Amino acid sequence: MERQQAYDVVIVGGGVSGLSAALVLGRARRDVLVIDAGTPRNAPADAAYGFLTRDGTAPRTLVALGRQDLEPYGVEFLHGSAEGAREVEEGWSVTTADGRSVQGRHLVLATGLRDVLPDVPGAREAWGRGLLQCPYCHGWEVRDRPLGVLGSSPTSLHQALLVRQWSDDVTFFPHALEPLSKDDERRLRSRGVRIAEGRVQGLVLEAGDDDTSRALRGVRLDDGSQHPCAAVFCEPGADAALPFIDALGCELRDDGCVSTDDIGRTSVDRVWAVGNAADPAAQLVPAAGDAYRVAVAVNAMLVEADCAVCLDAEEAVSEGV
């Protein structure tokens, strides 16, 4: 692409939400480009669960299947990272890291987010395998085994009560939430959740040469004690901010995600956000549904703009007669 190409919609991000938006818009006969760097949020996980007909599919396989679904509709793909954006008369001009430039009348952010993990040694290595976030996504796979919940946010207490649904052997590590209130302690113990007092010193990983994917074996506290766990659940922080989004000037919420209205519009004209970029809690199914809704709204606005152009052309012809 030596010179700038123009599309109806440029979608930044090729995960489930981005591909779902592209599918709806492609079927609406729009010219669509998906810019994707190939780094989905769920890449560390071995499989994705809870997506009807695709339960247990590897994340990258899910993306590949999505791309196959788009083939009949002429959706184009550009491998790379969107780095810059500037507003132009017909929409937005987007520049990738390697200097290529494309233009879209509307821009859809499906960039996902970055999970901000607790500052605990071993967290990054175990993330997506032994250190997990969502029990609905991964609880079944570790059911009836010793499980832990790390106190990383105020919602961790509820998470501990929830994880108890999958195992009767659950330990809550208050960690950053120490000290617990008497009421919180009663609630946890009433559910059969043990409480391990003290700060977490680190996660215990199996010995191995691959530091990026070693299995979790337990939790070590600052007093030196170790608690065996087949998996530990935690609530990571969320950060959807990217230099590209900063360049657009999109307003962010307090939780670190892009602020949108009830139909997915951001604070910037003709820029939309879908999936985890706008909602850190959106799982695969709601992320896909959110993208469908946003794509319909984008197409409706394109229809209105196309109609306005036709009316202006008619008026110009009438005045010239």
PyMOL commands that set and color helices and strands:
alter all, ss='L'
color gray80, all
select helices_A, chain A and resi 16-27+59-73+123-126+135-138+140-142+156-163+175-177+182-190+243-248+275-277+284-320
alter helices_A, ss='H'
color red, helices_A
select strands_A, chain A and resi 5-12+32-36+76-79+82-88+91-96+101-109+114-116+131-132+147-150+170-173+194-195+200-205+216-221+226-228+231-233+237-239+271-273
alter strands_A, ss='S'
color yellow, strands_A
deselect
rebuild
show_as cartoon
